[in-house]
Amino acid sequence: SAYLKYLSDSCIPDAGKFFKKKGYFKVESETVKSVRASLGITSDKFRNPLTFLMEAADDTAYCVSDIEDGIEKGIIRWEDVLSFVSNDLRNETEAVNIWNGFVEKANSVKYEKSRFIDLKIRVIGACTDFVADEYIKLHDKIMDGKLDTPLYNKSSSEAKILDSLTRFARSKLFMSKQACDLELCSYNIIRGLLDHFKPLLFVQAREFDSIIDDTDSGYQLEKRLALLLPKKHILAYKHDRNKFGPDVEPFLRAHLLVDYISGMTDNHALHVFQLLSGISTKVRA
């Protein structure tokens, strides 16, 4: 319940603050309702109170961790971070003072690659304290389901520092040549996998059954594609098909393929793409 940042299923249109993205699949609706009901959450627009903490932790941790990875890989430098954030916050006196205090302590660390780790710990610590105080301050509003904004108060110094680090990551790290090259490659791998498995979407439901059960002598390409699908994904597909009936079968089949592809590791996705593209004859685990 707490990890559902967005409250709409895959078929509900945008309906407000917590519905702008999809939180779960339509076939999971009954499970979600059951979980929420067991916790006394009766409104479809009411977040689990702990979700606000999960969201704040997510916002705090990922940005600074991405920058740490960028420094370790040599994509960006420690000096780049300091220069960008100091300039970005130049008109925010309180935030600048807090930031300069963090930097001064981090600069006393002997090894350069360890300086950002020290800075990261200080930023996360300050943000954690701020979020905890905000949660306590807004407790009644949260429990009444009336809070529709994140815990981070955008006017706070902690939020301004975090926003500045986020802007740095987006402009200097995510748009670096190394990151862009990797994303372009990944995009084509994912798109290529979806295209290669597309034939499995264009057979009739009865024919698809015969393909995954290997009881039909036709559909040679589709049968070979189906052999790549893990048994646990096929069992999940069959379970949901029996539960929800034939009307949603096309959706469930697409769900099966998306589950399989999205569950691949980076290396496995690359090797399956190379196999289906005729680049390699081996698929590594």
C-alpha positions in Angstrom: 0.0 0.0 0.0 2.7 2.5 0.9 4.7 2.1 -2.3 1.7 3.1 -4.5 2.8 6.7 -5.2 0.1 7.0 -7.9 -3.4 5.6 -7.3 -4.8 4.9 -10.7 -4.8 1.6 -12.6 -3.7 1.3 -16.2 -7.1 2.1 -17.5 -8.1 5.1 -15.4 -7.6 8.5 -17.1 -5.7 11.4 -15.4 -7.9 12.4 -12.5 -5.9 14.7 -10.3 -2.7 15.0 -8.3 -2.1 11.4 -7.5 -3.4 10.1 -10.8 -1.1 11.7 -13.4 0.8 8.4 -13.8 -0.3 4.7 -13.6 0.3 3.0 -10.3 -0.7 -0.6 -11.1 -2.2 -2.8 -13.8 -6.0 -3.1 -14.2 -5.8 -6.9 -13.3 -4.3 -5.9 -10.0 -7.2 -3.7 -9.0 -8.9 -6.1 -6.7 -5.7 -6.9 -4.9 -5.0 -3.2 -4.4 -8.5 -2.6 -3.1 -8.3 -5.6 -0.7 -4.9 -4.4 0.7 -6.2 -0.8 1.1 -9.5 -1.9 2.7 -7.6 -4.1 5.2 -5.8 -0.9 6.3 -9.0 1.1 6.6 -8.3 3.2 3.5 -11.7 3.6 2.0 -11.3 6.5 -0.4 -9.9 6.0 -3.9 -8.1 9.3 -3.7 -6.5 8.7 -0.3 -2.8 7.9 -0.2 -1.3 5.6 2.4 0.3 8.1 4.9 3.6 6.3 4.6 3.7 7.0 0.9 4.6 10.6 1.6 7.7 9.4 3.4 8.5 6.9 0.6 8.2 9.7 -2.0 10.4 12.1 0.0 13.1 9.3 0.5 13.0 8.6 -3.3 13.4 12.3 -4.1 16.3 12.6 -1.7 18.3 9.5 -2.4 18.3 9.0 -6.2 19.5 12.4 -7.3 22.6 12.5 -5.1 23.3 8.8 -5.8 23.3 9.5 -9.6 25.8 12.3 -9.1 28.0 10.0 -7.0 28.0 7.4 -9.8 28.8 10.1 -12.4 31.9 11.2 -10.4 33.1 7.6 -9.8 32.8 6.9 -13.6 34.6 10.1 -14.5 31.7 11.6 -16.4 31.6 14.7 -14.1 34.0 16.2 -11.6 33.6 17.3 -8.0 34.5 20.8 -9.0 31.6 20.8 -11.6 29.1 20.1 -8.8 30.4 22.8 -6.5 30.5 25.4 -9.3 27.0 24.7 -10.6 25.2 24.6 -7.3 27.0 27.6 -5.8 26.1 29.7 -8.9 22.6 28.2 -9.0 21.9 29.2 -5.4 23.6 32.5 -5.4 20.4 34.5 -4.6 19.3 32.1 -1.8 21.3 33.3 1.2 20.2 30.6 3.7 20.6 27.7 1.3 24.0 29.0 0.2 25.2 29.2 3.8 24.0 25.6 4.5 25.6 24.4 1.3 28.9 26.1 1.9 29.0 24.5 5.4 28.5 21.1 3.8 31.2 21.8 1.2 33.7 23.1 3.7 33.5 19.9 5.7 33.6 17.7 2.6 36.7 19.5 1.3 38.5 18.4 4.4 38.3 14.8 3.3 41.6 13.6 2.0 40.6 11.7 -1.1 38.7 13.6 -3.8 36.4 10.7 -4.7 35.3 10.4 -1.1 34.4 14.1 -0.8 31.1 13.8 -2.6 30.2 10.8 -0.4 30.7 13.0 2.7 28.6 15.7 1.0 25.9 13.2 0.1 25.7 12.0 3.7 25.3 15.6 5.0 22.7 16.5 2.4 20.6 13.3 3.0 20.9 13.8 6.8 19.7 17.4 6.6 16.8 16.4 4.2 15.8 13.5 6.4 15.6 15.7 9.5 13.5 18.3 7.5 11.1 15.7 6.1 10.6 14.1 9.5 9.8 17.5 11.0 7.4 18.2 8.1 5.6 14.9 8.6 5.0 15.5 12.3 3.9 19.1 11.5 1.4 17.9 8.8 0.4 14.7 10.6 -3.3 15.5 11.1 -3.7 16.7 7.5 -2.0 13.6 6.2 -4.2 11.3 8.3 -7.3 13.1 7.1 -6.3 12.6 3.5 -6.2 16.4 2.9 -2.5 16.7 1.9 -2.1 16.7 -1.9 1.5 18.0 -2.1 4.9 16.3 -1.3 6.4 16.8 2.1 9.2 18.9 0.7 8.3 22.6 1.2 9.7 24.2 -2.0 10.6 27.4 -0.1 12.9 25.4 2.3 16.7 25.6 2.0 16.8 21.8 2.0 14.5 21.6 -1.0 16.3 24.3 -2.8 19.7 22.5 -2.4 18.1 19.2 -3.6 16.4 21.0 -6.6 19.8 22.5 -7.5 21.5 19.1 -7.4 18.6 17.7 -9.5 19.1 20.5 -12.1 22.8 19.7 -12.2 22.2 16.0 -12.8 19.7 16.7 -15.6 21.8 19.2 -17.4 25.4 17.9 -16.9 25.1 14.2 -16.1 22.0 12.9 -17.9 22.8 14.9 -21.1 26.5 13.8 -21.1 27.7 12.0 -24.2 28.1 8.7 -22.2 24.6 8.9 -20.8 23.0 9.9 -24.1 24.8 7.1 -26.0 23.7 4.5 -23.5 20.1 5.8 -23.6 19.9 5.8 -27.4 21.3 2.2 -27.5 18.9 1.1 -24.7 15.9 2.7 -26.5 16.6 0.8 -29.7 17.1 -2.5 -27.8 13.7 -2.2 -26.0 11.9 -1.0 -29.1 13.6 -3.9 -31.1 12.5 -6.5 -28.6 8.9 -5.2 -28.6 8.9 -5.3 -32.5 10.4 -8.8 -32.6 7.8 -10.2 -30.2 4.9 -8.5 -32.0 3.9 -11.6 -34.0 2.7 -13.2 -30.8 0.0 -10.4 -30.5 -1.5 -11.1 -33.9 -2.7 -14.6 -33.6 -6.1 -15.5 -32.2 -6.5 -16.5 -28.5 -7.1 -20.2 -29.3 -4.1 -20.2 -31.6 -1.9 -18.6 -28.9 -2.9 -21.3 -26.5 -1.7 -24.0 -28.9 1.5 -22.1 -29.4 2.4 -21.8 -25.7 1.3 -25.4 -25.0 3.2 -26.6 -28.1 0.1 -28.5 -29.5 0.1 -26.9 -33.0 2.3 -27.8 -35.9 1.9 -24.4 -37.5 3.1 -20.9 -36.5 6.8 -21.8 -36.6 8.1 -18.3 -35.9 5.6 -17.7 -33.1 6.4 -21.1 -31.5 10.1 -20.3 -31.4 9.4 -16.8 -29.9 7.2 -18.4 -27.2 10.0 -20.8 -26.2 11.9 -17.7 -24.9 9.1 -16.8 -22.5 9.7 -18.0 -18.9 7.3 -20.5 -17.6 6.4 -18.3 -14.6 5.2 -15.5 -16.9 3.1 -18.0 -19.0 1.5 -19.4 -15.8 0.7 -15.9 -14.6 -0.9 -15.1 -18.0 -3.0 -18.3 -17.8 -4.1 -17.6 -14.3 -5.3 -14.1 -15.1 -6.9 -15.3 -18.4 -8.9 -17.9 -16.5 -9.8 -15.3 -13.8 -10.8 -12.4 -16.0 -12.1 -14.2 -19.1 -11.7 -13.8 -22.9 -12.6 -10.1 -23.1 -9.3 -8.9 -21.6 -7.2 -11.7 -23.2 -5.4 -9.4 -25.7 -4.5 -7.0 -22.9 -3.2 -9.9 -20.8 -1.1 -11.2 -23.7 0.5 -7.8 -24.1 1.0 -7.7 -20.4 2.8 -11.1 -20.6 5.3 -9.7 -23.2 5.9 -6.5 -21.3 6.5 -8.3 -18.0 9.0 -10.5 -19.7 11.0 -7.7 -21.4 10.8 -5.3 -18.4 12.1 -8.1 -16.1 15.3 -8.6 -18.2 18.7 -7.5 -16.9 20.6 -5.1 -19.2 22.9 -7.8 -20.4 20.1 -10.3 -21.0 18.1 -7.8 -23.0 21.1 -7.0 -25.2 21.8 -10.7 -25.9 18.1 -11.5 -26.7 18.0 -8.5 -29.0 21.2 -9.6 -30.7 19.7 -13.1 -31.1 16.4 -12.0 -32.6 18.2 -9.5 -34.9 20.5 -12.1 -36.3 23.6 -10.6 -34.7 24.4 -13.5 -32.3 23.2 -17.1 -32.0 23.7 -17.3 -28.2 21.5 -16.0 -25.4 23.4 -15.7 -22.1 21.6 -15.9 -18.8 
